[in-house]
Amino acid sequence: MSEDQSELLQPSYKNTLQGFIMYDVKGKRAQNKQVKRRLDMISGNVSSYSRCLNDPKRLKQIKEVNQLADTVASVTVEMEEEKRAHVEKTAQNVKASKEKKAKKQAKEEAERAVELPELKPLMEDFETGHREIKLLNTPMFPKPYLLKILKYCYNVKVVGATKRNKQSIYEEVIRFFDEAKAVIPI
């Protein structure tokens, strides 16, 4: 403490002692242990520290300050443990979501490997003109079949497929069919 600070603040012996105790409590890795040692010292081993604690009023006051510091230190440790637990939980959630995403992607690839060989000859017939593309809008090709065509032939994830009608899905198939036809070299 500088001379200016001591003149302005005029700390008493009590304030200085409490300040040192609080400073000692907040030291690195000794937040709980130092305070508990001091409480043990005050309650059990006073004779060796009697030169500092010879006044019952001061003894009571320091005991209260140490109990407060003990409480503050334990709350601080609990907060740090909660933060650490939250970080660990977040890391686990991220890891789990990545694993879930990888499983979903592997499942979709397996489904694609099964469905694509069945759909490819049919789509080639439409592309070469052996069949009319308008046949896709007949009852012969239900809505789930059109969704499979979009998903496996054109790699399109259809959003809101359950709420959409067959006509809108058919129009989307036609749009992707026309786009793919324009890209195919002649």
Beta strands, then each sheet from edge to edge (+ up, - down):
end
